[in-house]
Amino acid sequence: MEERRFINDVIKPWEDLNDLLCQNYAVQSDLSEITRLACALAVSIRHQVDFFLPFQNKKVSPFCFAHQLITDLADFSKHGSLHNTGRNCTITSSSAFEFCEDKGFRFIRNIVRLNHNTFGEYDFMKISAQAIGFWIKQKQISHNWIGILKESLHSFEPIARLIFNPNFCYSMNSTAFHFLQKNPNGEYVPVEPSWGGLEIY
């Protein structure tokens, strides 16, 4: 029962969010279905300690820094500003596009950033995957899960395109986006496109 609960409450929501982030939806950076689902996932991960008697929550952080970040995000999302403001932690999302001088723009994925008052900025999906991996090991979950970030299957287009869908962002007055380019090592690095622009439809 415990293993099935973990898969249902933690692994599946992570994978569902991973899939959603590969859809080129335009969303409000700080408030959308993306941020709602990310906060709900953080709460689920944060409360795994409640189902694992060997750990008190205050003792988990030294063993897993990622769990500490996720705990602070979960507590902040539930309660607002915390008594220890150094623990305050918010999330934002932005759309990432690959730019190629002779091909145009390709939507990569929406990226969720965890912004911690003390420890700085992290990719939420990577940090949450690390925290999930910690609990998989502690609970000896047999599920062979790694947590690989997906990219969209979109092709290059002459312009960067996003879709506004009220099912994923009920009200939007702005959105955040950035452009990346692959360096010789195949790594994404920030770039300022020499032409083109963004279209939301």
C-alpha positions, 0 to 999 in steps of 0.5 A, spaced: 500 500 500 505 504 501 509 503 495 502 504 491 501 511 495 508 513 493 507 512 486 500 515 485 501 521 490 509 523 488 511 519 481 505 520 477 504 527 479 511 529 477 511 525 470 504 529 469 507 535 470 513 533 466 508 532 460 505 538 461 511 543 461 512 540 454 506 543 451 507 550 449 502 554 453 503 561 455 502 562 462 502 567 467 509 567 470 507 566 478 500 564 477 497 558 473 496 551 473 503 549 472 505 553 479 499 550 482 501 543 480 508 544 482 506 547 489 501 541 490 507 536 488 512 539 493 506 538 499 506 531 497 513 530 497 514 534 503 509 530 507 513 523 505 516 524 512 509 523 515 509 516 513 516 514 515 517 513 522 525 513 522 525 520 520 523 526 524 522 532 519 527 536 522 532 531 521 531 530 514 534 536 511 542 534 513 541 528 509 537 531 503 538 538 501 533 537 495 528 535 501 529 542 505 528 546 499 522 542 497 519 543 504 520 550 504 516 551 498 511 547 500 510 550 507 511 557 504 505 555 498 501 553 504 502 558 509 505 564 506 511 568 509 514 564 514 516 566 521 523 565 518 523 569 512 530 565 510 526 559 508 521 563 504 521 560 497 516 562 491 516 559 484 515 562 477 515 559 470 517 561 463 517 558 456 524 556 453 525 556 446 531 554 442 534 559 437 538 557 430 540 563 426 538 559 419 532 555 422 528 559 427 525 558 433 523 551 437 519 551 443 523 546 448 519 546 454 516 551 460 521 551 466 519 552 473 524 556 477 524 555 485 526 561 488 529 560 495 531 567 500 537 563 502 539 558 497 537 562 491 534 559 484 534 552 482 530 548 477 524 545 480 523 539 476 530 537 477 530 539 485 524 535 486 526 529 482 532 529 487 528 529 493 523 523 490 530 519 489 532 520 496 525 518 498 525 512 493 531 510 496 529 511 504 523 507 503 526 502 498 521 503 493 522 497 487 519 502 482 525 503 477 524 511 476 529 516 474 526 522 473 528 525 466 526 532 464 523 531 457 523 536 451 517 538 446 517 535 439 516 541 436 519 543 430 523 550 428 518 555 426 519 562 423 517 565 430 516 563 437 509 561 438 505 560 445 498 558 445 493 561 451 489 556 454 484 558 459 484 551 462 492 552 464 492 559 466 485 562 467 487 570 467 494 572 464 496 579 463 503 577 462 508 571 460 515 570 461 520 567 456 527 566 454 531 564 448 537 559 448 542 556 443 546 550 443 554 551 444 559 546 441 558 541 447 550 541 445 549 545 452 543 550 452 546 557 453 542 564 453 542 568 446 539 574 444 536 572 437 538 577 431 531 576 428 524 574 429 519 575 435 514 572 440 506 570 438 501 568 442 495 565 439 
